Amino acid sequence: MTTSLAIAEPAPATRLSGLALTIALRELRTGAGGLVVFVLCIALGVAAVAAIGSLAAAFNKALANQGRLLIGGDLSFEVVHRQATAEEAAALHALGQVSESASFRAMARASDGKTALVEVKAVDTPYPLYGDVNVIEPEGAATAWRTPGTVLVQPILLERLGLKIGDTLQIGDATARVGGTLGQQPDRLADRLSYGPKVLMSRETLDKTGLVQPGSLIRWTYRVKMPGDAGANRDNLDTARKAMEAAFPQSGFAIRDWTDPAPSLRRDAARFTQFISFVGLTALLLGGIGVGNAIQSYMAKKRDVIATFKCLGATSRLVLDVYMIQSLMLAAVGIAIGLALGALAPLAVATLYEDALPITLAVEPHPIPLIVAALAGLLTMVLFVLWPLGRASRISPARLMRAGLTDERGRSAAPFALGSAAAGLALLVLAVAASEERLVTAAISVGILAAFGLLLGFGALVQRFAARHRRTKPPALALAWASIGAPGSLARAIAVSLGLGLGLLIAVALIHNSLLAEIEGHVEVDAPAYYFLDVEPDDLAIFKRTAKAAEPKAKMDNAPMLRGRIVELNGVPVDEAEVSPNTRWVISGDRGLTYTDSIPGASKVEEGKWWPKGYDGPPLVSFDGELADGLGLKLGDMVTVNILGRNVEAKIASMRKIDWESLAINFVMVFSPNTLEGAPHRLVTTLELPKGTTPETEAKIVQALAERFPLVTAIKIGDIVDAAKAMLTKLMAAISATAGFTLLIGAAVLAGAVSAGQQRRTYLAVLYKTLGATRRRILSAELIEFGLLGVTTALLAIIIATITAWALCTFAFDIAFVFDPLAALGTVAIALLLVLTVGAITTWRVLSVKAAPYLRAE
C-alpha cells in the first residue's frame, strides 16, 4: 500500500500575517527613531496609572498585613473620660488577654522652668500585645518605661527642654527620669492626632502624676488579644463586638478590629487616591494624543514606502497589519517600561518618605493595578492609532505620491473611527470599573473630556484667527500667522498638550496662596494665643487672676468641656445611618461638647430658637447647620450621644453657623445646661494677649500658670497654625508635583506634535530660502509662532485656573479668593520656556537643511 503525505498550504490569512510580521520587523530594524515619542508617551501614561494603583494597593495591603500591630490587638475598645467598670472589664477579659492604656495631653516641665506640650501614653504590664516598643537609645532600654518613675520620650522633647537621657522632668505632680528616646510604637495608628512629642510611661507612673481626675480628658483604650487563632476569624471578631454592644449598650465604647485598623486614615487615603487618579487619567489621555501625533508623523514619512507597497500589489489589509504590528510592538515596550516604573513607586515612596509615612507600605508587586494599567495603555494606543493607520492604509498610491503638503482625503475610514470610539468607551468602562468611587470617576472622566474639548476648541479658534490675519507686517509676523493658520498648525496641539498641566499648576498655586492668606490674615489675627485644658471649675477665678497678674490686658474666655460619641440619629444607629461622606467624621469617633445658656461667640443661630435662661425641660441641643445637613438632620430631630457611659437623647432646637477659622471656643453640639450640668467635667479656657505682647511676657504667663496649676495643659495656637501651614505646604507640593507630571507628559506630546509637522516645516523653509528669505527672518518667524502659541495657551490656562480656584475657594473652602499675579506670571514663563525651547530645537533642525539637495530630490 502506498502512503502519500500531503502538506497543507497555509491559509491566505496566515500567509498575510506572516508577511506583515516580516515586513514590520524589517522596517523596525532599519530604524524607528521617529517613534521614540510614541514609546515615551505610552510609558509615562501607563507609569502614572500603575503608580497610583500600586500605591493604593500597597497602602491597603499594609493595613491588612499590619492590622494587629496598628491597633495593638485583635480588638480595641476605646472610651473617653472614664475607665471601664468592673463588669465591663470582666467581659473584656473573657474575650482574651487585655492591655489597658491611657492617652492624654499634658505639660512637661524641666527643672529650669521650660515647658512643652506632650502626648502621654500610660500602659500596663501586658503592653504591647503585638510587636515591640522601639527604643532608639540607649541599647537595652526597651523595657525602661516599666520601671515606676521612668519614662521614654521622643528625641524632639529633649531638644525643646534642653535635657539629656538620665535627666528628670515633671509631668503633673510626678517627677520622672528620662530612661531613653522613643521610636515607633506598635499601636501608633490607634493614637489621635499629636500636637506634641510622645511620652511613654507605666500605669504606676501615671498614678503619681495626679492627672486622673473625674472629668479629665483622658482616652482609655482596652486592647484584646484573643486566644489561639480565634482573632484571625472575622466571624469571631464580629461575634465579640456584638456581644459587648448587647451586654453594655450604653458603654460608649468605640470598637475596632484589626481588619480595619484605621478607618479615617483609609478614607483620607482613598480621597487622595481619587484625586490623583484624575492626574493619572489625564496623563494617559495626554500620552495617547502624543501617540497619535507620533504615528501620524511616522506615517507621513512612510508615504513613499506605502505607495511603493501598493504599486507592487500590497493590499490595504497588509499595510494596516504591518503598521499595527509595529504599533503593538512599540506599545508593548512602552507598557513594559511604564509597568516597571509604576511597580517601583511604592518602594520609592517608602524609601524617600519612610519617616513621614504612618505605616510601612507593602512594596511587593501588586498585579491587579498593573494589569489595569497595561490594559489602559493598550486601549489608549488603539484609541489614538487605529484611525490614522486605517486612513493611511486606504489611500491610493497616486494620492499618496502627490499629497505631500495637502490634507487630501481618500476613501472613508468610518469603520476605523468606530473601532477607535469602541476602544475609548472600553477605556472609560475600565477606569470606572477599577475605581471604588465609580460615580466620582465617571464624573472626572467626563470633566477631562470636556477640558480636552475646550482646549481643542480654543486651538481651532486661534488657528482660524491667524488664518484671517496672516496678511500683516512685519514679514516675520506674517509668516508666523500664516504657519499658525495653515493646515497642520500646532495651535491645537500646544493648547491641548500644555493647557491642562499649566492650568493645574496655576489653580494649585492660587488655592494655596488663598488658604495661606486666610490663615495669616484671619486666624492669626483673631485667634486666641493659648488654649488651656482641664481647668477645675473651682480654680477658674484664681487661674484668671494668675494670668492677669502678668498681663492685665489679657482677655480670657471659658466653657465646660466634655467628650461624647453620637450613637443614634433619630433612633437609627450611626453605623446604619445614611450620611454624606464629607460629614462621616462627625460620627466616627468622640466629639467635644458643652452646655451654656448663651449663644457661643463666633457663631449665630440660623434656624430655630435658643433656649431661655433657666430652661428646665427635656434635653435640647444646638447643632452645626452644615454638618446637620450632611447627617440628614433637621429641626426637631433627635440625636443620641453617649457621655460618660450614659446615652443622652436630645432634640435639635437650633442650627448654628460657626466661624471655625476664628479658633474661638466652639463645639459641633451645644446642650441646654440642665442636660449636662451635673456631669463631672472640667473647663477649657482661652487666653488672648494684646498686640505687642513680648515673648518674655508670654513665657512669664505660661510659666506662672504651669507652676500654680501643674495639672492644666497649655496648647499654643501659634504652634497649631504653624503645623497647619507646614502640612498645607506639603500637601500642595505633592499636588503640584502631580500636576507637574502632567506637564512633563504634555511636553513629550508637544515634541511629538512638532515632529509630526517637521517634514512640512522643512519643505516650507526650503521654499522660503529659495525665494530669498534670510535665516534670520525664518528664525524670527518660527520663534514668534511658538511664542504666540505659548502666550495664548498660558492666558487660557490662567483664565480657567482662576475660575476654578475661585469656585473652589468660594463654594468648597468658604474662604476669600486671592489672585496672585506672581503665580500667573510664573506659569506664563514656564509655558514660554517650554514652547520656545521646542521651537528653538525645531528651528535649528529646519535651518540646517540645505535647499539644493532637497529640491533636486523633489
C-alpha positions in Angstrom: 0.0 0.0 0.0 1.3 3.3 -0.9 1.0 6.2 1.5 1.3 9.8 0.4 1.9 12.7 2.7 0.3 16.0 1.7 1.4 19.2 3.4 -1.5 21.6 3.6 -0.8 25.0 2.1 -1.1 27.8 4.7 -4.3 29.7 4.6 -4.2 33.2 2.9 -4.8 34.9 6.2 -1.8 33.0 7.7 0.4 34.0 4.8 -0.7 37.6 5.1 0.0 37.9 8.8 3.4 36.2 8.4 4.4 38.5 5.6 3.2 41.5 7.6 5.3 40.4 10.6 8.3 40.0 8.4 8.0 43.4 6.8 7.2 45.1 10.2 10.3 43.6 11.8 12.5 44.5 8.8 11.3 48.1 8.9 11.9 48.4 12.6 15.4 47.1 12.2 16.1 49.9 9.7 15.2 52.4 12.4 12.2 53.8 14.2 13.7 56.9 15.7 10.5 58.9 14.9 8.6 56.6 17.3 10.6 57.3 20.4 7.9 59.8 21.5 5.4 57.0 20.9 7.1 54.8 23.4 7.8 57.6 25.8 4.1 58.8 25.9 2.8 55.3 26.4 5.4 54.6 29.1 4.6 57.8 31.0 0.9 57.4 30.8 1.0 53.7 31.9 3.5 54.6 34.7 1.1 57.2 36.1 -1.8 54.8 36.2 0.3 51.9 37.5 2.0 54.1 40.2 -1.3 55.4 41.5 -2.9 52.0 41.6 0.2 50.3 43.1 0.4 52.9 45.9 -3.2 52.5 46.8 -2.8 48.7 46.8 0.4 48.9 48.8 -1.4 51.0 51.4 -4.4 48.7 51.7 -2.2 45.6 51.8 -0.1 47.2 54.5 -3.3 47.9 56.6 -4.3 44.3 56.1 -0.9 42.8 56.9 -0.2 45.1 59.9 -3.7 45.4 61.3 -2.8 43.8 64.7 0.3 45.9 65.1 -1.5 49.1 64.1 -4.2 48.8 66.8 -2.2 46.7 69.2 -4.5 43.8 69.4 -7.3 41.8 67.7 -9.9 44.1 69.1 -9.7 47.6 70.5 -12.3 49.2 72.9 -12.0 52.9 73.5 -13.8 55.3 75.8 -13.2 58.9 77.0 -13.3 60.4 80.5 -13.7 57.1 82.4 -12.2 53.7 82.9 -14.1 50.5 82.2 -16.4 49.4 85.1 -15.7 46.1 86.9 -18.4 44.4 84.8 -17.1 45.7 81.5 -13.5 44.7 82.5 -14.7 41.2 83.3 -16.4 40.9 79.9 -13.3 42.1 78.2 -11.0 39.6 80.0 -13.4 36.9 79.0 -12.6 37.6 75.4 -8.8 37.1 75.9 -5.7 38.8 77.2 -6.3 42.6 77.8 -4.0 45.5 77.9 -5.2 48.9 79.3 -3.7 52.2 78.4 -4.5 55.9 79.0 -3.7 58.6 76.5 -3.9 62.3 77.2 -2.1 65.7 76.6 -0.1 67.2 79.4 2.6 69.7 80.1 6.2 68.5 80.7 8.4 70.9 82.7 12.2 70.9 83.1 13.9 72.0 86.3 14.8 75.4 84.7 11.1 76.2 84.1 10.9 75.3 80.4 7.7 73.7 79.4 6.4 71.7 76.4 3.1 70.1 75.4 3.4 66.3 75.3 1.2 63.4 74.3 1.4 60.9 77.1 0.5 57.2 76.9 0.5 55.2 80.1 0.3 51.5 79.7 0.1 48.4 81.9 2.3 45.3 82.2 0.9 43.2 79.3 1.5 46.0 76.8 2.3 45.5 74.0 0.2 42.5 73.0 1.7 42.5 69.5 5.1 43.9 68.4 7.7 45.7 70.5 8.4 49.2 71.6 11.3 50.6 69.6 13.9 52.4 71.7 16.4 54.5 69.8 18.9 54.8 72.6 20.4 53.6 74.8 20.6 49.9 73.9 18.9 47.6 76.3 16.4 50.2 77.5 13.4 48.6 75.7 11.6 48.0 79.0 12.9 51.0 80.9 9.4 52.6 80.9 8.1 49.6 83.0 10.1 51.0 86.0 7.9 53.4 88.1 9.2 56.9 87.8 10.9 56.3 84.4 9.7 57.4 81.0 10.7 57.2 77.4 10.4 60.3 75.2 10.8 61.3 71.6 14.1 63.0 70.9 12.5 66.3 69.9 11.3 66.7 73.5 14.9 66.6 74.8 15.8 69.3 72.3 12.9 71.6 73.4 13.6 71.3 77.1 17.4 71.1 76.9 17.5 67.7 78.5 19.5 64.5 78.0 19.0 60.9 78.9 19.1 60.5 82.6 17.7 63.9 83.4 14.4 64.5 85.1 11.2 66.2 84.1 7.9 66.9 85.8 4.5 65.8 84.4 1.6 66.8 86.7 2.7 66.1 90.3 5.2 63.4 89.3 8.9 63.8 88.7 10.2 61.2 86.2 13.6 60.2 84.9 14.2 60.1 81.1 15.2 56.5 80.6 15.7 56.7 76.8 14.4 58.0 73.5 11.3 56.6 72.0 11.0 55.3 68.4 7.9 53.7 66.8 5.2 52.1 68.9 3.3 49.1 67.6 -0.1 50.7 68.0 0.7 54.2 66.8 -2.2 54.5 64.4 -4.6 54.0 67.3 -3.4 57.2 68.9 -5.1 60.5 68.0 -3.5 63.4 66.2 -0.4 64.6 68.1 0.3 68.2 68.9 3.5 67.4 70.8 6.2 64.8 71.4 5.2 61.5 72.8 6.0 60.2 76.2 5.6 56.5 77.3 5.2 55.7 80.9 3.8 52.9 83.2 0.4 53.0 84.9 2.2 53.3 88.2 3.9 56.5 87.0 0.6 57.8 85.8 -0.9 57.3 89.3 1.9 59.6 90.7 1.0 62.4 88.3 -2.4 63.1 89.8 -3.8 63.7 86.4 -6.5 61.1 86.6 -9.4 63.1 88.0 -13.2 63.0 87.4 -13.9 64.8 84.1 -10.2 64.7 83.0 -9.8 64.5 79.2 -8.2 61.0 79.1 -8.8 58.4 76.5 -8.9 54.9 77.9 -8.2 52.0 75.4 -8.6 48.3 76.1 -6.8 46.1 73.6 -7.8 42.4 73.4 -5.7 39.5 72.1 -8.0 36.6 71.6 -6.7 33.1 72.4 -5.1 30.9 69.7 -6.2 31.7 66.2 -9.6 32.9 67.2 -8.7 36.5 66.3 -7.9 35.5 62.7 -11.5 34.7 62.1 -13.7 37.6 61.1 -16.8 35.9 62.4 -15.2 35.6 65.8 -14.4 39.3 65.8 -18.0 40.3 64.8 -19.4 38.0 67.4 -17.2 39.5 70.2 -18.2 43.1 69.0 -21.9 42.3 69.0 -21.7 40.6 72.4 -20.1 43.6 74.0 -22.6 46.0 72.4 -25.5 43.9 73.5 -24.2 43.4 77.1 -23.3 47.1 77.5 -25.5 49.2 75.1 -24.6 52.5 76.9 -20.9 51.9 77.5 -19.9 54.3 74.7 -17.1 52.0 73.5 -15.7 52.8 70.1 -14.8 49.4 68.9 -12.4 48.5 66.1 -10.8 45.2 65.0 -7.5 44.5 63.2 -9.2 44.0 59.8 -9.9 47.8 59.6 -7.4 49.4 61.9 -7.6 52.9 60.7 -10.9 53.8 59.0 -10.3 57.6 59.0 -6.8 57.1 57.5 -8.1 54.7 54.9 -10.8 57.2 53.9 -8.3 60.0 53.7 -6.0 57.9 51.6 -8.9 56.9 49.3 -9.9 60.5 48.8 -6.3 61.5 47.9 -6.0 58.5 45.6 -9.3 59.5 43.9 -7.9 63.0 43.3 -4.6 61.9 41.9 -6.5 59.3 39.7 -7.6 62.5 37.9 -4.0 63.2 37.1 -3.4 59.5 36.0 -6.3 59.6 33.6 -5.2 63.0 32.3 -1.7 61.7 31.8 -2.9 58.6 30.0 -5.1 60.6 27.6 -2.3 63.2 27.0 0.1 60.3 26.3 -2.5 59.0 23.9 -2.5 62.3 22.0 1.3 62.1 21.9 1.0 58.6 20.5 -1.4 59.8 17.8 1.0 62.6 16.9 3.9 60.3 16.7 2.1 57.7 14.5 0.9 60.5 12.1 4.5 61.8 11.8 5.7 58.3 11.2 3.1 57.5 8.6 3.9 60.8 6.9 7.5 59.7 6.5 6.3 56.3 5.2 4.1 57.7 2.4 6.5 56.7 -0.3 7.0 53.3 1.2 3.3 52.6 1.4 2.8 53.9 -2.2 5.6 51.5 -3.3 4.0 48.6 -1.4 0.6 49.3 -3.1 2.2 49.7 -6.6 3.7 46.2 -6.1 0.3 44.8 -5.2 0.0 45.1 -1.4 -3.5 45.2 -0.1 -4.8 47.8 2.4 -5.1 44.9 4.8 -1.4 44.1 4.5 -0.4 47.8 5.0 -2.7 48.0 8.1 -1.3 44.8 9.5 2.3 45.9 9.0 2.0 49.2 10.9 -0.5 47.8 13.5 2.1 45.1 14.4 4.8 47.8 14.7 2.4 49.8 16.9 1.7 46.8 19.1 5.4 46.1 19.5 6.3 49.6 20.4 3.3 49.8 22.7 4.4 46.6 24.4 7.8 48.2 25.1 6.2 51.4 26.4 3.8 49.4 28.6 6.6 47.3 30.0 8.6 50.4 30.9 5.6 52.1 32.4 4.7 49.0 34.5 8.3 48.7 35.8 8.2 52.4 36.9 4.7 52.0 38.4 5.6 48.8 40.3 8.6 50.6 41.8 6.5 53.5 43.0 5.7 52.0 46.5 9.3 51.2 47.1 10.4 54.7 46.0 7.8 56.4 48.3 8.6 54.1 51.2 12.3 54.8 50.8 12.1 58.6 50.4 9.3 59.3 52.9 9.9 56.5 55.5 9.8 58.8 58.4 6.7 60.7 57.3 4.5 57.7 56.4 2.2 56.5 59.2 2.7 52.8 58.2 5.2 50.7 56.3 4.0 50.2 52.7 3.7 46.7 51.3 6.3 47.2 48.5 5.9 43.9 46.7 4.3 44.0 43.2 0.5 44.3 43.1 -0.8 42.5 39.9 -4.3 44.0 39.7 -3.2 47.6 39.3 -0.5 46.6 36.9 -3.0 44.6 34.8 -5.4 47.5 34.8 -2.6 49.9 33.7 -1.4 47.6 30.9 -5.0 47.3 29.6 -5.4 51.0 29.8 -2.2 51.6 27.9 -3.2 49.1 25.2 -6.7 50.7 24.8 -5.2 54.1 24.7 -2.9 53.0 21.9 -5.8 51.6 19.9 -7.9 54.7 20.5 -5.3 57.0 19.0 -3.6 54.8 16.5 -6.3 52.8 14.7 -8.0 55.6 12.9 -4.8 57.2 11.4 -3.5 53.8 10.4 -6.8 52.9 8.8 -6.8 56.2 6.8 -3.3 55.6 5.6 -4.0 52.0 4.6 -6.9 53.1 2.4 -5.3 55.9 0.4 -4.4 55.0 -3.2 -0.8 55.0 -4.4 -1.4 58.0 -6.7 -2.9 60.1 -3.9 0.0 59.2 -1.6 2.5 60.3 -4.2 1.1 63.8 -4.6 -0.2 64.5 -1.1 2.9 65.9 0.3 1.6 69.1 1.7 -2.2 68.7 1.5 -4.9 67.1 3.6 -6.4 65.3 0.6 -8.6 62.5 1.8 -9.1 59.1 0.4 -11.9 56.6 1.0 -13.9 56.8 4.2 -12.3 55.4 7.3 -15.5 55.2 9.2 -15.0 51.6 10.4 -11.7 52.5 11.9 -13.2 55.6 13.6 -15.9 53.3 15.1 -13.1 51.0 16.3 -11.3 53.9 18.0 -14.5 55.0 19.6 -15.1 51.5 20.9 -11.6 51.5 22.4 -12.3 54.9 24.0 -15.5 53.5 25.5 -13.8 50.4 26.8 -11.1 52.7 28.4 -13.8 54.6 30.2 -15.5 51.4 31.4 -12.2 50.1 32.6 -11.4 53.3 34.6 -14.8 53.3 36.2 -14.8 49.6 37.0 -11.3 49.8 38.6 -12.4 52.6 40.9 -14.1 52.3 44.3 -15.9 55.6 43.8 -17.4 54.9 40.3 -19.7 57.9 40.1 -16.8 60.2 41.0 -14.5 58.6 38.5 -17.2 58.8 35.8 -17.7 62.5 36.6 -13.9 63.1 36.5 -13.6 61.3 33.1 -16.4 63.4 31.7 -14.7 66.5 33.1 -11.4 65.5 31.5 -13.1 65.0 28.1 -14.8 68.4 28.5 -11.4 70.0 29.3 -9.8 68.4 26.2 -12.7 69.6 24.1 -12.4 73.1 25.4 -8.7 73.2 24.7 -9.2 71.8 21.2 -11.8 74.4 20.5 -9.6 77.1 21.7 -6.8 75.9 19.5 -9.1 75.8 16.5 -10.2 79.4 17.2 -6.6 80.6 17.4 -5.9 78.8 14.1 -8.9 80.4 12.4 -8.0 83.9 13.8 -4.4 83.5 12.5 -5.7 82.5 9.1 -7.7 85.7 8.8 -4.9 87.9 9.9 -1.9 86.3 8.1 -1.5 89.3 5.7 0.2 91.7 8.1 3.5 93.3 8.8 6.4 92.8 9.5 7.1 89.9 7.3 8.3 87.6 10.1 5.0 88.1 11.9 3.1 87.4 8.7 5.0 84.2 8.2 4.2 83.2 11.9 0.5 84.0 11.5 0.4 82.0 8.2 2.0 79.0 9.8 -0.4 79.1 12.7 -3.4 79.4 10.4 -2.2 76.8 7.9 -3.3 73.1 7.8 -1.2 71.1 10.2 -0.9 74.0 12.6 0.5 73.5 16.1 -2.3 75.6 17.7 -4.5 72.8 18.8 -1.5 70.6 19.8 0.1 73.2 22.0 -3.3 74.1 23.6 -4.1 70.5 24.5 -0.6 69.4 25.5 0.3 72.3 27.7 -3.1 73.9 28.7 -4.2 71.3 31.2 -0.9 70.9 33.0 -0.4 74.7 33.2 -4.0 75.2 34.4 -3.5 72.7 37.2 -0.3 74.3 38.4 -1.9 77.8 38.4 -5.0 76.6 40.2 -3.0 74.8 42.9 -0.8 77.9 43.4 -3.8 80.2 43.7 -5.7 78.0 46.1 -2.5 77.6 48.2 -2.0 81.3 48.4 -5.6 81.9 49.3 -5.5 79.4 52.1 -2.3 80.9 53.5 -3.8 84.4 53.2 -6.8 83.2 55.2 -4.7 81.7 57.9 -2.3 84.7 58.1 -4.9 87.4 57.7 -7.8 86.0 59.8 -6.8 83.1 62.0 -3.5 84.5 63.3 -5.1 87.9 64.0 -8.4 86.9 65.6 -7.3 83.6 67.3 -6.5 83.4 71.0 -2.9 82.8 71.9 -3.5 79.7 74.1 -6.0 77.0 74.9 -5.8 75.6 78.5 -7.4 72.2 79.1 -8.6 70.5 82.3 -9.1 73.7 84.4 -11.0 72.9 87.5 -14.2 75.0 87.8 -13.3 75.9 91.4 -9.9 77.1 90.3 -11.1 79.3 87.4 -11.1 82.6 89.4 -7.5 82.0 90.6 -6.5 80.9 87.2 -7.6 84.2 85.6 -6.0 86.3 88.4 -2.7 84.5 87.9 -2.7 85.3 84.1 -3.8 88.9 84.5 -1.2 89.5 87.2 1.4 89.1 84.4 -0.6 90.9 81.7 -3.6 92.9 83.0 -4.9 93.4 79.5 -5.2 89.7 78.7 -8.7 88.5 77.7 -9.9 85.1 78.8 -12.9 83.0 77.9 -14.0 79.6 79.2 -16.6 76.9 78.6 -17.4 73.5 80.2 -16.0 70.7 78.0 -16.9 67.0 77.8 -16.4 64.4 75.2 -19.2 62.3 73.8 -19.9 60.0 70.8 -23.0 60.2 68.7 -24.6 56.7 68.7 -28.0 57.3 67.1 -29.7 59.7 64.7 -33.5 59.7 65.1 -33.3 56.3 66.7 -31.1 54.8 63.9 -27.7 53.5 64.9 -25.0 55.6 63.2 -23.5 52.5 61.6 -26.7 52.1 59.6 -27.5 55.8 59.0 -27.1 57.3 55.5 -24.8 60.3 55.8 -22.7 62.4 53.5 -19.1 61.1 53.1 -17.8 64.6 54.0 -19.5 64.5 57.4 -18.9 60.9 58.4 -16.1 62.0 60.6 -18.6 63.5 63.0 -20.0 60.1 63.9 -16.8 58.1 63.5 -15.4 59.0 67.0 -16.0 61.1 70.1 -16.6 64.8 69.7 -16.2 67.7 72.1 -19.4 69.2 73.5 -20.5 71.7 76.1 -23.5 73.3 77.7 -24.5 77.0 78.1 -27.4 79.4 78.4 -26.0 81.9 75.9 -25.1 81.5 72.2 -21.3 80.9 71.9 -19.2 83.5 70.3 -18.1 83.3 66.6 -21.5 81.6 65.8 -25.1 82.7 65.1 -28.4 80.9 65.1 -29.7 80.5 61.5 -32.7 78.2 62.2 -34.8 77.6 65.3 -34.5 79.4 68.7 -32.1 79.3 71.6 -33.4 78.0 74.9 -34.2 80.7 77.6 -32.0 81.0 80.7 -33.0 78.6 83.4 -34.6 76.2 81.0 -35.6 73.0 82.8 -37.5 71.0 80.1 -36.5 67.9 78.0 -32.8 67.9 76.8 -32.1 70.3 73.9 -29.1 70.6 71.6 -27.9 73.2 69.1 -26.1 71.7 66.1 -23.7 73.0 63.4 -26.0 73.7 60.5 -23.7 72.5 57.7 -22.9 69.3 59.5 -26.5 68.6 60.3 -27.3 68.8 56.6 -24.6 66.2 55.9 -26.1 64.0 58.6 -29.6 64.3 57.3 -30.8 66.2 60.4 -33.4 69.0 60.7 -35.0 71.0 63.4 -36.9 68.7 65.8 -34.9 65.6 65.1 -33.5 63.5 67.9 -29.8 62.9 68.5 -28.5 60.3 71.0 -25.0 60.9 72.4 -23.1 58.7 74.8 -21.5 60.8 77.5 -19.6 59.2 80.4 -21.2 55.8 79.7 -24.8 57.1 79.5 -26.9 57.7 76.5 -28.4 61.1 76.4 -31.2 61.8 73.8 -31.7 65.5 72.9 -34.0 67.3 70.5 -32.4 69.7 68.0 -33.6 73.1 68.9 -31.5 75.3 66.6 -28.9 75.3 63.8 -25.8 77.5 64.0 -23.4 79.0 61.5 -20.0 78.6 63.1 -16.8 80.5 62.2 -14.4 77.7 62.9 -11.5 79.7 61.5 -11.5 82.1 64.4 -10.4 79.3 66.7 -12.6 80.7 69.4 -14.2 78.2 71.8 -17.0 76.4 69.9 -18.5 73.0 69.5 -20.5 71.0 67.0 -23.1 70.3 69.7 -24.1 72.7 72.5 -26.6 71.3 75.0 -29.0 73.1 77.3 -27.4 73.4 80.8 -30.0 71.1 82.5 -28.8 68.2 80.3 -25.1 68.1 81.4 -24.6 70.5 84.3 -24.5 67.7 86.8 -21.9 65.6 84.9 -18.3 65.7 86.2 -16.3 67.8 83.8 -13.6 70.5 83.6 -13.2 73.7 81.7 -11.5 74.7 78.5 -10.1 78.3 78.8 -8.7 80.6 76.1 -6.1 83.4 76.6 -6.0 86.3 74.2 -3.0 88.6 74.6 -2.9 92.2 73.5 -1.0 93.2 70.4 2.7 93.9 71.1 3.0 91.4 73.9 6.6 90.4 74.1 7.7 86.8 74.1 9.2 87.3 77.6 5.8 88.3 78.9 4.1 85.4 77.2 6.6 83.0 78.6 6.2 84.5 82.1 2.4 84.0 81.9 2.7 80.4 80.8 5.3 79.6 83.4 3.3 81.2 86.2 0.2 79.1 85.2 2.3 75.9 84.9 3.8 76.3 88.4 0.4 77.2 90.0 -1.6 74.6 88.1 0.6 71.7 87.1 -2.4 69.6 86.1 -3.6 72.1 83.4 -2.4 71.6 79.8 -1.5 74.6 77.7 -1.8 74.4 73.9 -0.2 77.3 71.9 -2.3 78.2 68.9 0.7 79.5 67.1 2.2 76.0 67.1 -1.0 74.6 65.7 -1.2 77.3 63.0 2.5 76.6 62.0 1.8 72.9 61.9 -1.3 73.6 59.7 0.8 75.8 57.4 3.5 73.1 57.1 1.0 70.4 56.4 -0.7 72.6 53.8 2.5 73.4 52.1 3.5 69.7 51.9 0.1 68.7 50.6 0.1 71.5 47.9 3.7 70.5 47.0 2.5 66.9 46.4 -0.4 68.1 44.3 1.9 70.4 42.3 4.2 67.5 41.7 1.4 65.5 40.2 0.4 68.5 38.0 4.0 68.9 37.0 4.0 65.2 35.9 1.0 66.0 33.6 3.0 69.0 32.2 6.0 66.7 31.6 3.8 64.4 29.5 2.4 67.5 27.8 6.0 68.5 26.8 6.5 65.0 25.3 3.2 65.3 23.4 4.3 68.7 22.1 7.6 67.3 20.9 5.7 64.6 19.1 3.4 67.2 17.5 6.3 69.2 16.3 8.0 66.1 14.9 4.7 65.2 13.1 4.9 68.5 11.2 8.7 68.5 10.7 8.5 67.5 7.1 6.1 70.2 6.2 8.2 72.8 8.0 11.4 71.7 6.3 9.7 71.9 2.9 8.4 75.4 3.6 11.8 76.6 4.9 13.4 75.3 1.7 10.9 77.3 -0.4 11.4 80.4 1.7 15.2 80.1 1.2 14.7 79.6 -2.5 12.6 82.8 -2.7 15.2 84.8 -0.8 14.2 84.6 2.8 17.2 85.0 5.2 17.9 82.6 8.0 17.2 85.5 10.5 13.7 86.0 9.1 12.9 82.3 9.1 14.3 82.1 12.7 12.2 85.1 13.8 9.0 83.7 12.2 9.5 80.3 13.9 10.1 81.8 17.3 7.3 84.3 17.0 4.9 81.5 16.1 5.9 79.4 19.1 5.9 82.4 21.4 2.4 83.5 20.3 1.0 80.0 20.8 2.7 79.7 24.2 1.4 83.0 25.4 -2.2 82.4 24.2 -2.2 78.9 25.8 -0.9 80.4 29.1 -3.5 83.1 29.1 -6.2 80.4 28.6 -4.7 78.4 31.4 -4.8 81.5 33.7 -8.4 82.1 32.9 -9.5 78.5 33.5 -7.4 78.2 36.6 -8.6 81.5 38.1 -12.3 80.5 37.6 -11.6 77.0 39.1 -9.7 78.3 42.1 -12.3 81.0 42.7 -15.1 78.4 42.6 -13.3 76.0 45.0 -12.3 78.8 47.4 -15.8 80.3 47.5 -18.0 77.2 47.5 -15.8 74.3 48.8 -13.4 76.0 51.2 -15.6 79.0 52.1 -12.7 81.5 52.1 -11.9 84.7 50.2 -10.2 84.1 46.9 -6.9 85.9 46.4 -5.4 86.3 42.9 -1.7 86.0 42.9 -0.2 87.6 39.8 3.2 86.1 40.5 1.8 82.6 40.1 0.2 83.6 36.8 3.4 85.2 35.5 5.5 82.2 36.7 3.2 80.0 34.7 3.5 82.2 31.6 7.3 81.9 32.0 7.1 78.1 32.2 4.9 78.0 29.1 7.2 80.3 27.1 10.3 78.4 28.2 8.9 75.0 27.1 7.4 76.2 23.9 10.4 78.3 22.9 12.8 75.5 23.7 11.0 73.2 21.5 10.7 75.9 18.9 14.5 76.6 19.0 15.3 72.9 18.5 12.8 72.7 15.7 14.1 75.9 14.0 17.7 74.7 14.3 16.8 71.4 12.5 14.9 73.3 9.8 17.6 75.8 9.2 20.3 73.1 9.0 18.7 71.6 5.9 20.4 72.5 2.6 18.0 73.7 -0.1 19.7 72.4 -3.2 19.8 68.7 -2.3 16.2 68.8 -1.1 15.0 70.5 -4.3 16.9 68.0 -6.5 15.3 65.2 -4.6 11.9 66.7 -5.3 
